[in-house]
Amino acid sequence: MLRFEHVSKRYANGAVALHDLDLQVAEGELAVLVGPSGCGKTTTMKLVNRLEEPTAGRVLLEGEDVGTLDPVRLRRRIGYVIQHVGLFPHKTVLDNTATVPQLLGWRRAKARARAAELLELVGLDPAEFGDRYPDQLSGGQRQRVGVARALAADPPVLLMDEPFGAVDPVVRERLQNEFLRLQREVRKTILFVTHDIDEAVRLGDRIAVYGQGTVEQFDTPLAVLGSPASDYVASFVGSDRGLKRLSVTPVETGDLEQPPVVRLSDPMGRAAERMRADGVRWAVVLDGDDTLRGWVRDAEADGQVADHVRRMEAWLPLGAPLKQAFSTMLQHDAGWVAVLDDAEHGRFLGVLTPSSLHSALRRSVDADARDVRRSEVELESVTGVP
C-alpha cells in the first residue's frame, strides 16, 4: 500500500533529515513512527502528501510514485490529522467534517450526510454537536472532529502527526481507546507519529523506532520490546520494557488456572468440603450456563451457595492485555481475576493469579525469541534452587 524506496532528504543547509529510508506499510496496517524530536518522523509523513519532496528515492502509494501525481489531488486522497487539529473556526462541526468531500465535488447534501455518519462513528452525536463551532468543543472533542474530517472522503491512507499530544492524560487514553475501536471498523492504512513509546506500543501493529534520520528497527510491539535490535532501541524503549510488554500480551486460555467451581444450587456444606479438598478457602460460583455469578468462602456452611455468593468485581475477557489483568488485581485488591470468553454474559474459563500472569509474560518472551506459539513454551521451574 505505502512504500518508501531508499528515500533520503537533505536540506539546503546540509542537514540530513532522512538517510536511505526503506520501509513498507501493508494495507490496513497501523504503523507508528516513534523517536526523539528531530529524528525524521514528521518528515517521513510529509513526503507522502508532498509537503516535502525527497532528495533521493521515491514514495509509492498504491503502486504510484507520489512525485508524479498532482499535489492537490494527492492530498485530497489522503487523510491528515495533526496535534492541534486545524479546524476552521468559522465553520460548524458538520461543515468542517464535510470539507474534503465538498472539495472533491460532492453534492452538499451528500457531503453533510457523510459527515454526520463519521461524527457518529467517532462518538459525537451529529444532532448535538453538528451545529456547534470548534470553540464550543473540548480539546478531546475537537480531536475527534479532526479524525472524522480526515476520514470523510474515505481515503486509503491516514496520516496522523501526534494527534493526541495536546490533551491531558485521561482524555488521551479515551481518545486512544476510541481510535483503536474505530480502526477495527475502518481498517485504514495509517502512519502515526509520536514521541511516546507507550502510545506506540499500545496503538501500533508495527513500530518504526527512529535514530537520527534512520529506522533502527521496524517490527511488532512485542518484538521491539522483547528483542530490541540494538542498544539504542533498548535504551529508547526503556529498562521497564518488560512492564510495557504487559500492555501488548493478551491473556490466553493456556495461562489460566482452574479453581474449585460450585453452583448456585449446591449446598454450602458440600461446597466447603470441595474447597478444603483443593486446599483453598474460596470457590468460583457459576450458574447452570457456566456464567460467572460471583464467589464464596468456605467459612459459611449453612444453606445453599446462592445464599452466600459475593459479587465478583475482578474479571476481564479472554484476549485482554496482561496489563489490564494486573491493573484489575490492584484496583480490587484481588489475588486473582476471573477470565470470561467475552465481555458480556461470558462463559467462565478460569482465573489468572499473579503467578500465572508472570508465567504468561515469560512464555510470551520465550515464544518470540524461539518463533513458536506460547502454548509450545515450557517454563523451567526454580523450585528447589538453593
N, C-alpha and C positions, 0 to 999 in steps of 0.2 A: 504493500500500500504506500509506504513512505520510505525512501531510501536516500541516504547521504553517501555518495561515492567519492572517497578521497577528497573531501572538502576542506579547504583552508581559507582563512580570512585574515588578511593583513591590511592594516590601515596605513594611510599616507605617512604618518609619523613613525612608521616602522613597528608599531605594536602588533603583536600576533594574538588575535582572539581565538582562532582555531587552527589546529595543525593536523592535516591528513585524517579528518573525521570520516570513519567508515561505519555506518550504523543503519540498521534496517528495522522498521517497526511494522509488525504484521497488522492486517486488517482486524479491527475490533480490539486492538491491544491498547492498554493504558501504560505508556512509557513515561516514567518520571525521570527528569534530569535534575540531579542534585549535586551541589558542590558549593564552595565558598564564593563570595562576591567576586566578580571579575574573571570567572573561570571560563566563560563562553557559553553558559546555558541559554541566556536570552538571545544571544547572537545566533545560536543554532536555530532557535524558534523563528527568529525574524528572517532567516534565509528561506523558510518555507513559503511565507507570503510576500517575499521580495521587498520587505522593508530594509533588508540588507542584501547585497549581492556577493557571491563568493569570489575570492581571488583565484582559486583553482578548484577543480572538481565540479560536480553538479548535484542538484537535488531533484529527485524524481517523485512525482505524486501520481499514483495510479499509472505508472509507467511513462509519464510525460515529464520531460525536463521543464521545470517551472521557469527556467530562464528564457524559454521560447514562448511563454504564454503572456498575454496581456495582463499587466499587474492588477488593474482594476477588476477585470473579470475573474482573475485568480482569487483575489481577496474576497469576492462575493461567494466563492465556493468553499471558503474556509471560515469556521467559527473562531472567534478570538475573544478571550476573556482575560482582563488584566486586573491587577490588585485593586485599583481604585475605580473599577467598573467602567467609568466613562459614559454614563447615561446622559442623554440630552436633557438639561434641566427644564426646558420649556415644553417638553412633550410628556404626555401621560405615560404611565407604565405600559399600557396596552400599545400605544403608538411607538414607544421605544422598542418594544419587543417585535413589532411588525416592520421595523426599519428596513432590514435587508430584503425580505420578500417584496416590499414595495419598490425598492431599488431595482429588483430583478424584473419588475413589470407586472407583478401580481395585481389583480383587482383589489381594491381597498377592503372590500368585504371578506374576500378570501384570506388576505394577509392578516386581518384582525381576528378572524376565526382561528387561524393557525396560532396566532399569538395567545389567544385565550386558552387554547389547548395546551400550549407549552407552559403557561403560567400555572395552570392546574397541575401539570406534571412535576413542577418544581415546588409544589406545596403552597402556592399563592392563589387563593380563590379570585378569579378574574372579576366576579361580581363585587367583591370587596376592595380589591386592590387595583383593578384595571384603570379607573379614572383618577387615581392618585398621581401626584408628581414625585419625582425622586426625593425631594427634600422632606416628603411626608413619610418616608420609609426609614426603618432602622438599617444599620450597616449590613446586617445579615440578609435582610430583605432585598436591599439593592444588589447584593452579590447574586442572589437567586435570579433576579431580573436579568442581570448580566449573562448568566448561564442560559436562561431561556432565550434571550436575544441571539446568542451565538448559535443556538440550535434551530432557530426559526425556519431557515431555508433548507434544513436537513442536509448540512454539509457532510462530506465524507471524512473530514479531518477537523479536529477541535484543538486549538492552541490555547493553553491556559498558563499565564505568567504570574505565579504567586497569587492566585485568585483569592485565597483565604487569609492572606498575611496581614490584612488591615483590620481584622476583627478580633475581639477578645477570645481567650482560650475556650470558653464554654460555647460561644456561638460557632467558633471554628470547628469544634468537634461535631456539632449538629450539622453544619454545612458539609463536612466530610461524610457523615452518615447519609445525608440526602444525596450527595453526589455519587456515592457507591451504589445506592439504590437506583438512581437514575441511570448510571452506566450499565447496570444489569438489564435495564429495559431497552436502552437505545443502542448499546454496543458500538460506540463511535471509536475511531482511531484517534488517540489523544496523545499529544505531547504536553506534559505538565511540568512546569518549572517550579522548584522550591529549593530553599537552602536548609530545610528542616528534614533531617534523616528520619525522624519518627513519622512525619507525614508521608514521606516517600515509601517507607516500609508498609504503612497502613493502606495506601491507595494503589500502589503500582503493581501491575502484572510483571513488569521488569523495571529495573533501576539502572540508570547510567550514572555512575559516580565519576564526576569530572575532576581532573587535576587542573593544571594550568593550560587550557586550550586543548586538552586531550581527554579521552574517555579511558579511565583506568580499569573499569570493569562494567560490563553490561550483562546483567543476569537477573534471575528471580530474587525477590527479597530474602528468601530462605538461603539461597546460595551466597548472596552478598554478606549476610550476617554469619553464616556458618563456615564459609570458605572464602574469606577476603583474598583477592588476587594479589595484593601487595601490602607492604607495611603501611603505605599511605592510606589505602582503603580501610585497613583495620583501624588505623588511628582516626579516620574520619567518622566511621560508623560508631566508634566509641568502645571503651572497655566493657560497657554494660550491654554489649550486643546480644548476650545470652538472654537478658531480660527483654530486649526488643524482639527477639525471636518468638517470645510467647505470643505476641500480637499477630503473628502470621502462621502459627502452628495450630491446626484445628484439632479438636477433640475427636478421636476415632473410637470405634467400638472396642478395639484391642487394648485401649488404655483403661478400660473400666474394670472396677471391682464389683463383685456380686455380694451384697449384704443379705442378711436374713430378710425375707419378704413375708408379710402377713396380709390377710384380707380383712376388710371391714367387718365381715360377719364372724370372724374367728373368735372363740372365747379367749379372753385376755390371759387366763392361766396357761393355756396351750401355747399362746404366742410368747409368753415369758420363758417357757421351757425351751422353745426353739432358739431364742436369743442366747440363753445361757449355754445351750449346747454348742453354739458357734463362738462362745467366749466374748460376746459383746453385750452392751446394755441398751441397745436400741434396734429398731427394725423399720424398714420402709413399709408403708401401708398403701396397698393398691385396691382398686375395685375389681369387679368381675371382668372388665375390659383391659386390665393391666394399666389403667390410667393412675397416675400418682395422685394420692389423696392426702398424704402427709407422712408423719412418723409417730412412733410411740416408744416409751421407755419401758423397761421390764419391771419397774417399781410398782406399777398399777396391776393388780392381779384380779380385780373383780369386774364382772360384766363382760361386755364384748369390746373388741378393738375400737369399734365405732364410737364407743363412749369416751375414749381416752385419746383419740387421734389429735395430733397437733399439726397446725398449718406448716407446710414446707415452703419457706421463702427462698432457700438457696437451691436454685435449679437453673438449667440452661439447656438449649437444644444441641443435639449432635452436630458437629461441624463448627460450633462456636470456637473462637480462639482460646488458647490456654490462658491468655491474659485475662479474658472475661471470667474464666473459672476461678482464677486466683483472686481477682477483684471481688467476685461474689462471695468467696470464702471470708475475705477480710471484712466486707460490708456487713455480713450477717454473723460474724464471729463464729463461723461454722467449721467443723472439722472435715466436712465433705460436702459435695454438691451433687444433687441428682441430675442425671442426664436423660433427656427425653428424645424421641425420634423426630419431633418437630416442636415448634414454639407454641402451638396452640392445641390443647387437648391431646398432648403427645403421649405415646406409649413409653413406659418406663424401661430403660435399657440397662442401667447400672449406676454406679457412683464413681466420682473422681475424688481422691483424697490428696493431701499434699505429697505423699509418697508416690502415688501413681501419676500425679501431674509432673513430678520431677522425672520419673521414668519415661513419660511420653516425650518430654523435651530431649532427653538423652537419646532416645530412639530416633527422633527426628534428625538430630545432628549426625548420628551414625549412618542413618539411611541415605542422607545426602552425600556423605563422604564416600559411601560404597556404591551409590547409584542403585539402590534397591528400595523396595517398599518398606514402610515402617514395620509392617507385620512380620517381615522376614528378619528383623533385628532381634537378637537375643542378648540381653544385657548381662554383663558379669556382675555377680553379687560381691559386695565387700564383707559379707558376713564371715566372721571368723578371722578376719585380717587383724593382726596384732597392732 
